[in-house]
Amino acid sequence: MPKDEQESSGFKVVDRRPFTEEGKRREDAAVEGRPESVTPAPQTGVRPPAAAPPPKPAAPAPAAPAMDEEELGEDFAAEGPVGFDTLVSYLSTTAMFQLGFLPGPGGERIPTDLVNARRTIDLMEVLQEKTEGNLTDDESRMLDEVLYELRMSFVEVQKRQTQAKK
C-alpha cells in the first residue's frame, strides 16, 4: 500500500441514515436523522475519494397520507373525481403546451419543444396499448381522437419548423 494511502486524510465517514438496509430504525440514529453537532474535517489539501453510490432502498417509501377535499380547497372539489378522461386531458394539454399551441400562465408564448411533445404523444400511445380491451367505448374513442389530433398537430408544427429553416 502506498505511503499516502496509509496516512489518515482527516475524513471520517459516519452513516447517519435513520434506517438500516432492512428498513428498520437504527437505535443510534439522531432525531429526524440530524446529528446534534457536526465538526468540520480539517483541511488537508487532499481530495477525498469519490463516494460510492448510495444503496438502493430495500422497501418503497410509505405513501403520503391522503388529503381530503377540504384540505385541497374548493377548486379541487369543483373538478370532480379523477378518472381516465382526466389523465388523457392532462397528457394532451401537456403536449399542446409543448407544441406551442397554448400560452403560458401569464399569457406569454411558450417555445415549441418537439422532442418532449413527441415523448408525450408516445406516452399516450403506450397508454393506449396497455389499456386495450379494458376501456369503455367512450374512453377508447376519446383516446383515439385525442391521439389523432395530437399527431396531426405535431406534423403541422414539424413542417412549419422545417420550412422556417429553409
C-alpha positions in Angstrom: 0.0 0.0 0.0 1.5 3.5 -0.9 2.6 5.6 2.0 0.0 8.4 1.3 -2.9 5.9 1.4 -1.9 4.7 4.8 -1.9 8.2 6.3 -5.2 9.5 7.7 -6.8 12.0 5.4 -8.7 13.6 8.2 -12.0 12.4 6.9 -14.3 10.2 8.9 -17.3 8.5 7.2 -20.3 8.3 9.5 -23.5 6.6 8.5 -26.3 9.0 9.6 -29.2 7.3 7.9 -32.0 6.7 10.3 -32.8 3.3 8.8 -30.8 0.1 8.3 -30.7 -1.7 4.9 -33.6 -3.9 6.1 -35.7 -0.7 6.7 -35.6 -0.8 10.5 -34.9 2.3 12.5 -31.4 2.5 13.9 -31.1 2.7 17.7 -28.2 5.2 17.5 -29.9 7.4 14.8 -30.4 11.0 15.8 -33.8 12.6 15.9 -35.1 13.1 12.4 -31.8 11.8 11.1 -29.9 15.0 12.1 -26.8 15.0 14.2 -26.8 17.3 17.2 -23.5 18.9 16.1 -21.1 18.5 13.2 -17.4 19.2 13.4 -15.9 20.0 10.1 -12.9 17.9 9.0 -9.5 19.7 9.0 -8.5 21.0 5.6 -5.5 19.0 4.4 -5.5 19.8 0.7 -6.1 16.2 -0.2 -9.3 15.5 -2.1 -11.4 12.7 -0.6 -12.1 9.7 -2.8 -15.3 9.7 -4.8 -18.2 8.5 -2.8 -19.8 5.2 -3.8 -23.5 5.5 -5.0 -26.0 5.1 -2.2 -27.5 1.6 -1.8 -31.0 1.1 -3.2 -33.7 1.2 -0.6 -35.0 -2.2 0.5 -38.6 -1.2 0.7 -40.6 1.5 -1.1 -41.2 4.7 0.9 -44.5 5.0 2.6 -47.2 6.9 0.6 -48.1 10.4 1.6 -51.3 10.5 3.6 -54.3 11.1 1.5 -55.7 14.6 1.7 -59.5 15.1 1.8 -61.2 17.6 -0.5 -61.5 20.1 2.3 -57.7 20.3 2.7 -57.2 20.6 -1.1 -59.6 23.5 -1.5 -62.7 24.5 -3.4 -61.1 24.3 -6.8 -60.3 20.6 -6.4 -63.8 19.7 -5.1 -65.3 21.5 -8.1 -63.3 19.4 -10.6 -65.0 16.2 -9.6 -63.4 12.7 -9.4 -60.2 11.9 -11.2 -60.6 9.3 -13.9 -59.2 8.1 -17.2 -60.5 11.2 -19.0 -58.6 13.4 -16.6 -55.4 11.6 -17.4 -55.9 11.8 -21.1 -56.8 15.5 -20.8 -53.7 16.2 -18.6 -51.4 14.5 -21.1 -52.9 16.1 -24.2 -52.8 19.6 -22.6 -49.1 18.9 -21.8 -48.5 18.0 -25.4 -50.3 21.1 -26.6 -48.1 23.3 -24.4 -45.0 21.5 -25.8 -46.2 22.1 -29.4 -46.6 25.8 -28.6 -50.4 25.9 -29.1 -51.3 27.1 -25.6 -50.0 30.2 -23.9 -48.1 30.1 -20.6 -49.7 31.1 -17.3 -49.1 34.8 -17.8 -50.2 34.7 -21.4 -46.6 34.5 -22.8 -45.7 32.4 -25.8 -44.1 29.1 -24.9 -41.4 28.0 -27.3 -42.0 24.7 -29.2 -40.4 21.6 -27.7 -40.8 18.9 -30.4 -38.7 16.3 -28.6 -40.8 16.4 -25.4 -44.1 16.7 -27.4 -43.2 13.5 -29.3 -42.3 11.9 -26.0 -45.7 12.9 -24.5 -47.6 11.6 -27.6 -45.5 8.3 -27.4 -46.5 8.0 -23.7 -50.2 8.3 -24.7 -49.6 5.6 -27.3 -48.2 3.3 -24.6 -51.2 4.1 -22.5 -53.5 3.1 -25.5 -51.6 -0.2 -26.0 -51.6 -1.1 -22.3 -55.3 -0.3 -21.8 -56.5 -2.0 -25.0 -59.6 -4.1 -24.2 -60.0 -2.5 -20.8 -61.6 0.8 -21.7 -65.2 1.7 -22.3 -66.2 2.6 -25.9 -66.3 6.3 -25.0 -62.8 6.2 -23.3 -61.4 4.3 -26.3 -62.9 6.7 -28.8 -61.7 9.8 -26.8 -58.1 8.5 -26.7 -58.2 7.6 -30.4 -59.4 11.1 -31.3 -57.0 12.9 -29.0 -54.1 10.9 -30.3 -55.1 11.6 -33.9 -55.3 15.4 -33.3 -52.0 15.5 -31.5 -50.3 13.5 -34.2 -51.7 15.9 -36.9 -50.7 18.9 -34.8 -47.2 17.5 -34.4 -46.7 17.0 -38.1 -48.0 20.6 -38.8 -45.6 22.1 -36.3 -42.7 20.0 -37.6 -43.5 21.1 -41.2 -43.6 24.8 -40.1 -40.2 24.5 -38.4 -38.7 22.8 -41.4 -40.0 25.5 -43.8 -38.7 28.2 -41.5 -35.2 26.8 -41.6 -35.1 26.9 -45.4 
